[in-house]
Amino acid sequence: MTITKKQNGTSLEIALEGRLDTMTAPELEKELTAGLDAAETLTLDFENLAYISSAGLRVLLSAHKLMSRKGGMKIVNVNEIVKEVFDVTGFADILTIA
């Protein structure tokens, strides 16, 4: 998985490419841990994310909980495969998906 981070003031944007699964979720978690202290808002761009597993969902839930106490978190450019995972797991009702 490739992670691209852009910090613009207190806004953090992270774009993911590849698969967010058991092997790559710790990498995203590490990037989020390093970047969320200074961020008031978080945007996750999933345009090139091909797959997400339960390990990836756990990382998203943790980030969502932290960012809900700040300015918020949104996920953009979600493809049909990832959207279906969000719908089936109920994450579509929890997360802000644009």
A tleap script that builds the chain and sets N, CA, C and O, in Angstrom:
source leaprc.protein.ff14SB
mol = sequence {
  NMET THR ILE THR LYS LYS GLN ASN GLY THR
  SER LEU GLU ILE ALA LEU GLU GLY ARG LEU
  ASP THR MET THR ALA PRO GLU LEU GLU LYS
  GLU LEU THR ALA GLY LEU ASP ALA ALA GLU
  THR LEU THR LEU ASP PHE GLU ASN LEU ALA
  TYR ILE SER SER ALA GLY LEU ARG VAL LEU
  LEU SER ALA HIE LYS LEU MET SER ARG LYS
  GLY GLY MET LYS ILE VAL ASN VAL ASN GLU
  ILE VAL LYS GLU VAL PHE ASP VAL THR GLY
  PHE ALA ASP ILE LEU THR ILE CALA
}
set mol.1.N position { 0.841 -1.170 0.000 }
set mol.1.CA position { 0.000 0.000 0.000 }
set mol.1.C position { 0.890 1.238 0.000 }
set mol.1.O position { 1.941 1.272 0.640 }
set mol.2.N position { 0.443 2.244 -0.729 }
set mol.2.CA position { 1.130 3.528 -0.775 }
set mol.2.C position { 0.288 4.554 -0.030 }
set mol.2.O position { -0.918 4.660 -0.250 }
set mol.3.N position { 0.936 5.311 0.856 }
set mol.3.CA position { 0.261 6.353 1.623 }
set mol.3.C position { 0.874 7.694 1.236 }
set mol.3.O position { 2.087 7.885 1.324 }
set mol.4.N position { 0.013 8.621 0.806 }
set mol.4.CA position { 0.459 9.972 0.459 }
set mol.4.C position { -0.206 10.948 1.422 }
set mol.4.O position { -1.433 11.019 1.501 }
set mol.5.N position { 0.618 11.701 2.154 }
set mol.5.CA position { 0.121 12.632 3.165 }
set mol.5.C position { 0.344 14.066 2.716 }
set mol.5.O position { 1.410 14.406 2.203 }
set mol.6.N position { -0.686 14.923 2.915 }
set mol.6.CA position { -0.578 16.355 2.646 }
set mol.6.C position { -1.118 17.104 3.847 }
set mol.6.O position { -2.281 16.941 4.217 }
set mol.7.N position { -0.280 17.923 4.455 }
set mol.7.CA position { -0.701 18.748 5.591 }
set mol.7.C position { -0.882 20.169 5.081 }
set mol.7.O position { 0.031 20.728 4.474 }
set mol.8.N position { -2.039 20.755 5.317 }
set mol.8.CA position { -2.308 22.133 4.929 }
set mol.8.C position { -2.861 22.839 6.154 }
set mol.8.O position { -4.068 22.819 6.399 }
set mol.9.N position { -1.988 23.458 6.917 }
set mol.9.CA position { -2.403 24.067 8.173 }
set mol.9.C position { -2.857 22.999 9.143 }
set mol.9.O position { -2.086 22.116 9.519 }
set mol.10.N position { -4.117 23.085 9.547 }
set mol.10.CA position { -4.646 22.078 10.478 }
set mol.10.C position { -5.441 20.990 9.764 }
set mol.10.O position { -6.075 20.155 10.409 }
set mol.11.N position { -5.407 20.999 8.427 }
set mol.11.CA position { -6.095 19.970 7.640 }
set mol.11.C position { -5.077 18.939 7.155 }
set mol.11.O position { -4.034 19.285 6.599 }
set mol.12.N position { -5.402 17.681 7.377 }
set mol.12.CA position { -4.554 16.584 6.932 }
set mol.12.C position { -5.324 15.763 5.917 }
set mol.12.O position { -6.460 15.357 6.166 }
set mol.13.N position { -4.698 15.516 4.759 }
set mol.13.CA position { -5.295 14.663 3.741 }
set mol.13.C position { -4.361 13.479 3.522 }
set mol.13.O position { -3.155 13.639 3.336 }
set mol.14.N position { -4.947 12.295 3.550 }
set mol.14.CA position { -4.186 11.075 3.323 }
set mol.14.C position { -4.853 10.308 2.191 }
set mol.14.O position { -6.039 9.985 2.253 }
set mol.15.N position { -4.066 10.024 1.151 }
set mol.15.CA position { -4.546 9.221 0.026 }
set mol.15.C position { -3.924 7.831 0.116 }
set mol.15.O position { -2.723 7.686 0.347 }
set mol.16.N position { -4.755 6.821 -0.071 }
set mol.16.CA position { -4.294 5.435 -0.001 }
set mol.16.C position { -4.392 4.783 -1.367 }
set mol.16.O position { -5.343 5.006 -2.116 }
set mol.17.N position { -3.383 3.970 -1.676 }
set mol.17.CA position { -3.379 3.228 -2.927 }
set mol.17.C position { -3.012 1.779 -2.632 }
set mol.17.O position { -2.015 1.503 -1.964 }
set mol.18.N position { -3.822 0.863 -3.135 }
set mol.18.CA position { -3.546 -0.556 -2.912 }
set mol.18.C position { -4.575 -1.205 -2.007 }
set mol.18.O position { -5.778 -0.989 -2.155 }
set mol.19.N position { -4.082 -2.012 -1.054 }
set mol.19.CA position { -4.943 -2.781 -0.159 }
set mol.19.C position { -4.695 -2.371 1.293 }
set mol.19.O position { -3.552 -2.310 1.748 }
set mol.20.N position { -5.774 -2.096 2.004 }
set mol.20.CA position { -5.700 -1.803 3.437 }
set mol.20.C position { -6.167 -3.061 4.163 }
set mol.20.O position { -7.366 -3.297 4.314 }
set mol.21.N position { -5.203 -3.865 4.610 }
set mol.21.CA position { -5.513 -5.156 5.212 }
set mol.21.C position { -4.642 -5.390 6.443 }
set mol.21.O position { -4.019 -4.461 6.956 }
set mol.22.N position { -4.604 -6.609 6.904 }
set mol.22.CA position { -3.852 -6.954 8.114 }
set mol.22.C position { -2.386 -6.568 8.019 }
set mol.22.O position { -1.780 -6.165 9.012 }
set mol.23.N position { -1.820 -6.689 6.838 }
set mol.23.CA position { -0.396 -6.388 6.655 }
set mol.23.C position { -0.117 -4.889 6.592 }
set mol.23.O position { 0.944 -4.442 7.028 }
set mol.24.N position { -1.052 -4.110 6.057 }
set mol.24.CA position { -0.792 -2.684 5.832 }
set mol.24.C position { -1.474 -1.759 6.835 }
set mol.24.O position { -1.102 -0.590 6.936 }
set mol.25.N position { -2.459 -2.252 7.574 }
set mol.25.CA position { -3.166 -1.420 8.556 }
set mol.25.C position { -2.223 -0.803 9.597 }
set mol.25.O position { -2.401 0.365 9.941 }
set mol.26.N position { -1.222 -1.543 10.116 }
set mol.26.CA position { -0.306 -0.912 11.078 }
set mol.26.C position { 0.460 0.270 10.497 }
set mol.26.O position { 0.789 1.212 11.217 }
set mol.27.N position { 0.743 0.224 9.202 }
set mol.27.CA position { 1.434 1.331 8.542 }
set mol.27.C position { 0.549 2.589 8.535 }
set mol.27.O position { 1.028 3.689 8.815 }
set mol.28.N position { -0.736 2.421 8.215 }
set mol.28.CA position { -1.662 3.553 8.237 }
set mol.28.C position { -1.831 4.056 9.659 }
set mol.28.O position { -1.841 5.265 9.891 }
set mol.29.N position { -1.962 3.158 10.600 }
set mol.29.CA position { -2.116 3.544 12.002 }
set mol.29.C position { -0.928 4.390 12.473 }
set mol.29.O position { -1.105 5.368 13.201 }
set mol.30.N position { 0.262 4.011 12.059 }
set mol.30.CA position { 1.472 4.758 12.413 }
set mol.30.C position { 1.444 6.165 11.805 }
set mol.30.O position { 1.779 7.139 12.480 }
set mol.31.N position { 1.050 6.270 10.550 }
set mol.31.CA position { 0.956 7.578 9.887 }
set mol.31.C position { -0.100 8.460 10.554 }
set mol.31.O position { 0.113 9.659 10.734 }
set mol.32.N position { -1.226 7.871 10.915 }
set mol.32.CA position { -2.280 8.636 11.578 }
set mol.32.C position { -1.838 9.106 12.958 }
set mol.32.O position { -2.083 10.252 13.335 }
set mol.33.N position { -1.198 8.239 13.699 }
set mol.33.CA position { -0.709 8.593 15.026 }
set mol.33.C position { 0.249 9.776 14.948 }
set mol.33.O position { 0.211 10.674 15.789 }
set mol.34.N position { 1.099 9.765 13.941 }
set mol.34.CA position { 2.086 10.834 13.777 }
set mol.34.C position { 1.456 12.144 13.318 }
set mol.34.O position { 1.978 13.216 13.625 }
set mol.35.N position { 0.338 12.079 12.584 }
set mol.35.CA position { -0.205 13.286 11.986 }
set mol.35.C position { -1.432 13.883 12.631 }
set mol.35.O position { -1.741 15.049 12.384 }
set mol.36.N position { -2.145 13.127 13.450 }
set mol.36.CA position { -3.435 13.621 13.941 }
set mol.36.C position { -3.329 14.612 15.089 }
set mol.36.O position { -4.280 15.351 15.346 }
set mol.37.N position { -2.209 14.648 15.780 }
set mol.37.CA position { -2.074 15.603 16.886 }
set mol.37.C position { -2.226 17.044 16.398 }
set mol.37.O position { -2.875 17.858 17.055 }
set mol.38.N position { -1.634 17.354 15.261 }
set mol.38.CA position { -1.669 18.711 14.731 }
set mol.38.C position { -2.878 18.972 13.835 }
set mol.38.O position { -3.106 20.111 13.428 }
set mol.39.N position { -3.644 17.949 13.528 }
set mol.39.CA position { -4.762 18.085 12.588 }
set mol.39.C position { -6.076 18.350 13.300 }
set mol.39.O position { -6.385 17.735 14.320 }
set mol.40.N position { -6.842 19.275 12.743 }
set mol.40.CA position { -8.205 19.520 13.214 }
set mol.40.C position { -9.213 18.779 12.340 }
set mol.40.O position { -10.283 18.389 12.808 }
set mol.41.N position { -8.865 18.586 11.067 }
set mol.41.CA position { -9.722 17.831 10.152 }
set mol.41.C position { -8.867 16.806 9.406 }
set mol.41.O position { -7.682 17.022 9.151 }
set mol.42.N position { -9.503 15.691 9.067 }
set mol.42.CA position { -8.833 14.615 8.347 }
set mol.42.C position { -9.692 14.212 7.157 }
set mol.42.O position { -10.887 13.950 7.295 }
set mol.43.N position { -9.063 14.166 5.982 }
set mol.43.CA position { -9.717 13.668 4.778 }
set mol.43.C position { -8.935 12.470 4.293 }
set mol.43.O position { -7.722 12.545 4.094 }
set mol.44.N position { -9.634 11.362 4.101 }
set mol.44.CA position { -9.021 10.156 3.564 }
set mol.44.C position { -9.518 9.971 2.133 }
set mol.44.O position { -10.721 9.857 1.900 }
set mol.45.N position { -8.596 9.942 1.181 }
set mol.45.CA position { -8.936 9.776 -0.231 }
set mol.45.C position { -8.735 8.310 -0.606 }
set mol.45.O position { -7.613 7.803 -0.595 }
set mol.46.N position { -9.837 7.638 -0.938 }
set mol.46.CA position { -9.806 6.210 -1.247 }
set mol.46.C position { -9.939 5.941 -2.744 }
set mol.46.O position { -10.321 4.837 -3.134 }
set mol.47.N position { -9.635 6.919 -3.584 }
set mol.47.CA position { -9.796 6.757 -5.029 }
set mol.47.C position { -9.044 5.532 -5.557 }
set mol.47.O position { -9.542 4.827 -6.434 }
set mol.48.N position { -7.853 5.282 -5.025 }
set mol.48.CA position { -7.034 4.173 -5.509 }
set mol.48.C position { -6.926 3.029 -4.507 }
set mol.48.O position { -6.023 2.197 -4.596 }
set mol.49.N position { -7.859 2.995 -3.551 }
set mol.49.CA position { -7.876 1.891 -2.584 }
set mol.49.C position { -8.687 0.747 -3.181 }
set mol.49.O position { -9.872 0.906 -3.477 }
set mol.50.N position { -8.049 -0.397 -3.355 }
set mol.50.CA position { -8.694 -1.529 -4.014 }
set mol.50.C position { -9.459 -2.437 -3.055 }
set mol.50.O position { -10.388 -3.132 -3.467 }
set mol.51.N position { -9.071 -2.434 -1.770 }
set mol.51.CA position { -9.641 -3.406 -0.829 }
set mol.51.C position { -9.441 -2.908 0.589 }
set mol.51.O position { -8.450 -2.244 0.893 }
set mol.52.N position { -10.393 -3.235 1.459 }
set mol.52.CA position { -10.251 -2.922 2.886 }
set mol.52.C position { -10.735 -4.127 3.694 }
set mol.52.O position { -11.783 -4.703 3.403 }
set mol.53.N position { -9.960 -4.497 4.704 }
set mol.53.CA position { -10.326 -5.634 5.565 }
set mol.53.C position { -10.774 -5.112 6.925 }
set mol.53.O position { -10.815 -3.904 7.157 }
set mol.54.N position { -11.108 -6.035 7.816 }
set mol.54.CA position { -11.525 -5.647 9.165 }
set mol.54.C position { -10.410 -4.924 9.908 }
set mol.54.O position { -10.686 -4.056 10.736 }
set mol.55.N position { -9.164 -5.264 9.629 }
set mol.55.CA position { -8.037 -4.566 10.263 }
set mol.55.C position { -8.018 -3.100 9.826 }
set mol.55.O position { -7.739 -2.213 10.632 }
set mol.56.N position { -8.309 -2.855 8.572 }
set mol.56.CA position { -8.391 -1.480 8.076 }
set mol.56.C position { -9.564 -0.736 8.674 }
set mol.56.O position { -9.457 0.447 8.997 }
set mol.57.N position { -10.688 -1.424 8.825 }
set mol.57.CA position { -11.868 -0.810 9.437 }
set mol.57.C position { -11.586 -0.397 10.880 }
set mol.57.O position { -12.051 0.649 11.334 }
set mol.58.N position { -10.830 -1.216 11.592 }
set mol.58.CA position { -10.489 -0.904 12.982 }
set mol.58.C position { -9.680 0.395 13.053 }
set mol.58.O position { -9.917 1.227 13.929 }
set mol.59.N position { -8.725 0.569 12.132 }
set mol.59.CA position { -7.913 1.791 12.104 }
set mol.59.C position { -8.797 2.999 11.799 }
set mol.59.O position { -8.635 4.057 12.408 }
set mol.60.N position { -9.732 2.844 10.858 }
set mol.60.CA position { -10.638 3.945 10.529 }
set mol.60.C position { -11.519 4.315 11.711 }
set mol.60.O position { -11.754 5.497 11.961 }
set mol.61.N position { -12.007 3.319 12.441 }
set mol.61.CA position { -12.855 3.589 13.592 }
set mol.61.C position { -12.088 4.343 14.675 }
set mol.61.O position { -12.622 5.272 15.280 }
set mol.62.N position { -10.859 3.956 14.917 }
set mol.62.CA position { -10.026 4.652 15.905 }
set mol.62.C position { -9.800 6.106 15.500 }
set mol.62.O position { -9.905 7.010 16.328 }
set mol.63.N position { -9.489 6.326 14.226 }
set mol.63.CA position { -9.277 7.692 13.736 }
set mol.63.C position { -10.561 8.501 13.828 }
set mol.63.O position { -10.534 9.676 14.197 }
set mol.64.N position { -11.687 7.874 13.494 }
set mol.64.CA position { -12.983 8.552 13.559 }
set mol.64.C position { -13.297 8.996 14.991 }
set mol.64.O position { -13.756 10.116 15.213 }
set mol.65.N position { -13.048 8.122 15.943 }
set mol.65.CA position { -13.309 8.470 17.347 }
set mol.65.C position { -12.469 9.664 17.778 }
set mol.65.O position { -12.973 10.574 18.435 }
set mol.66.N position { -11.203 9.666 17.415 }
set mol.66.CA position { -10.320 10.766 17.779 }
set mol.66.C position { -10.734 12.056 17.082 }
set mol.66.O position { -10.804 13.107 17.719 }
set mol.67.N position { -11.005 11.987 15.803 }
set mol.67.CA position { -11.321 13.192 15.035 }
set mol.67.C position { -12.718 13.728 15.336 }
set mol.67.O position { -12.976 14.909 15.100 }
set mol.68.N position { -13.620 12.906 15.847 }
set mol.68.CA position { -14.957 13.405 16.187 }
set mol.68.C position { -14.903 14.388 17.351 }
set mol.68.O position { -15.823 15.184 17.534 }
set mol.69.N position { -13.831 14.336 18.136 }
set mol.69.CA position { -13.649 15.297 19.226 }
set mol.69.C position { -12.978 16.569 18.728 }
set mol.69.O position { -12.839 17.535 19.478 }
set mol.70.N position { -12.565 16.572 17.476 }
set mol.70.CA position { -11.924 17.737 16.864 }
set mol.70.C position { -12.841 18.265 15.770 }
set mol.70.O position { -14.036 18.454 15.996 }
set mol.71.N position { -12.285 18.502 14.586 }
set mol.71.CA position { -13.054 19.069 13.480 }
set mol.71.C position { -13.736 18.046 12.593 }
set mol.71.O position { -14.567 18.407 11.760 }
set mol.72.N position { -13.398 16.774 12.758 }
set mol.72.CA position { -14.071 15.732 11.993 }
set mol.72.C position { -13.184 15.034 10.980 }
set mol.72.O position { -12.053 15.440 10.709 }
set mol.73.N position { -13.740 13.974 10.436 }
set mol.73.CA position { -13.054 13.134 9.459 }
set mol.73.C position { -14.038 12.796 8.360 }
set mol.73.O position { -15.205 12.514 8.630 }
set mol.74.N position { -13.568 12.823 7.111 }
set mol.74.CA position { -14.415 12.391 6.004 }
set mol.74.C position { -13.592 11.523 5.054 }
set mol.74.O position { -12.367 11.628 4.981 }
set mol.75.N position { -14.301 10.673 4.339 }
set mol.75.CA position { -13.687 9.785 3.364 }
set mol.75.C position { -14.268 10.147 2.001 }
set mol.75.O position { -15.484 10.241 1.840 }
set mol.76.N position { -13.390 10.349 1.027 }
set mol.76.CA position { -13.827 10.753 -0.310 }
set mol.76.C position { -13.375 9.735 -1.355 }
set mol.76.O position { -12.458 8.947 -1.123 }
set mol.77.N position { -14.035 9.770 -2.501 }
set mol.77.CA position { -13.689 8.947 -3.662 }
set mol.77.C position { -13.701 7.442 -3.351 }
set mol.77.O position { -12.763 6.721 -3.688 }
set mol.78.N position { -14.760 6.993 -2.716 }
set mol.78.CA position { -14.880 5.579 -2.344 }
set mol.78.C position { -15.421 4.787 -3.537 }
set mol.78.O position { -16.461 5.134 -4.098 }
set mol.79.N position { -14.712 3.727 -3.919 }
set mol.79.CA position { -15.178 2.903 -5.037 }
set mol.79.C position { -16.261 1.930 -4.556 }
set mol.79.O position { -16.537 1.830 -3.360 }
set mol.80.N position { -16.856 1.229 -5.495 }
set mol.80.CA position { -17.989 0.350 -5.177 }
set mol.80.C position { -17.593 -0.813 -4.264 }
set mol.80.O position { -18.377 -1.205 -3.400 }
set mol.81.N position { -16.403 -1.367 -4.437 }
set mol.81.CA position { -15.963 -2.505 -3.620 }
set mol.81.C position { -15.845 -2.085 -2.161 }
set mol.81.O position { -16.352 -2.776 -1.278 }
set mol.82.N position { -15.189 -0.969 -1.899 }
set mol.82.CA position { -15.008 -0.479 -0.532 }
set mol.82.C position { -16.345 -0.009 0.033 }
set mol.82.O position { -16.633 -0.233 1.208 }
set mol.83.N position { -17.166 0.643 -0.800 }
set mol.83.CA position { -18.488 1.107 -0.338 }
set mol.83.C position { -19.339 -0.071 0.114 }
set mol.83.O position { -20.059 0.025 1.108 }
set mol.84.N position { -19.260 -1.177 -0.609 }
set mol.84.CA position { -20.031 -2.363 -0.226 }
set mol.84.C position { -19.589 -2.883 1.143 }
set mol.84.O position { -20.426 -3.289 1.948 }
set mol.85.N position { -18.289 -2.872 1.411 }
set mol.85.CA position { -17.784 -3.279 2.728 }
set mol.85.C position { -18.339 -2.344 3.800 }
set mol.85.O position { -18.781 -2.799 4.855 }
set mol.86.N position { -18.318 -1.032 3.532 }
set mol.86.CA position { -18.867 -0.057 4.491 }
set mol.86.C position { -20.354 -0.310 4.725 }
set mol.86.O position { -20.820 -0.235 5.862 }
set mol.87.N position { -21.104 -0.608 3.661 }
set mol.87.CA position { -22.547 -0.844 3.784 }
set mol.87.C position { -22.835 -2.111 4.590 }
set mol.87.O position { -23.672 -2.094 5.493 }
set mol.88.N position { -22.154 -3.195 4.272 }
set mol.88.CA position { -22.403 -4.486 4.923 }
set mol.88.C position { -22.036 -4.443 6.405 }
set mol.88.O position { -22.720 -5.049 7.231 }
set mol.89.N position { -20.965 -3.735 6.745 }
set mol.89.CA position { -20.498 -3.696 8.134 }
set mol.89.C position { -21.181 -2.614 8.969 }
set mol.89.O position { -21.010 -2.577 10.188 }
set mol.90.N position { -21.950 -1.737 8.331 }
set mol.90.CA position { -22.595 -0.653 9.049 }
set mol.90.C position { -21.718 0.585 9.185 }
set mol.90.O position { -22.143 1.582 9.770 }
set mol.91.N position { -20.508 0.533 8.656 }
set mol.91.CA position { -19.601 1.681 8.734 }
set mol.91.C position { -20.117 2.867 7.915 }
set mol.91.O position { -19.763 4.014 8.189 }
set mol.92.N position { -20.949 2.591 6.918 }
set mol.92.CA position { -21.528 3.676 6.119 }
set mol.92.C position { -22.397 4.578 6.984 }
set mol.92.O position { -22.570 5.756 6.671 }
set mol.93.N position { -22.947 4.039 8.070 }
set mol.93.CA position { -23.778 4.834 8.976 }
set mol.93.C position { -22.949 5.579 10.020 }
set mol.93.O position { -23.433 6.533 10.630 }
set mol.94.N position { -21.714 5.153 10.226 }
set mol.94.CA position { -20.855 5.752 11.240 }
set mol.94.C position { -19.952 6.819 10.652 }
set mol.94.O position { -19.810 7.901 11.221 }
set mol.95.N position { -19.338 6.517 9.508 }
set mol.95.CA position { -18.359 7.398 8.899 }
set mol.95.C position { -19.011 8.412 7.981 }
set mol.95.O position { -20.099 8.170 7.459 }
set mol.96.N position { -18.352 9.550 7.780 }
set mol.96.CA position { -18.810 10.553 6.813 }
set mol.96.C position { -18.151 10.236 5.491 }
set mol.96.O position { -16.936 10.366 5.343 }
set mol.97.N position { -18.960 9.817 4.523 }
set mol.97.CA position { -18.456 9.428 3.220 }
set mol.97.C position { -19.006 10.401 2.189 }
set mol.97.O position { -20.219 10.520 2.018 }
set mol.98.N position { -18.104 11.093 1.505 }
set mol.98.CA position { -18.512 12.103 0.524 }
set mol.98.C position { -18.346 11.565 -0.888 }
set mol.98.O position { -18.638 12.269 -1.855 }
savepdb mol mol.pdb
quit
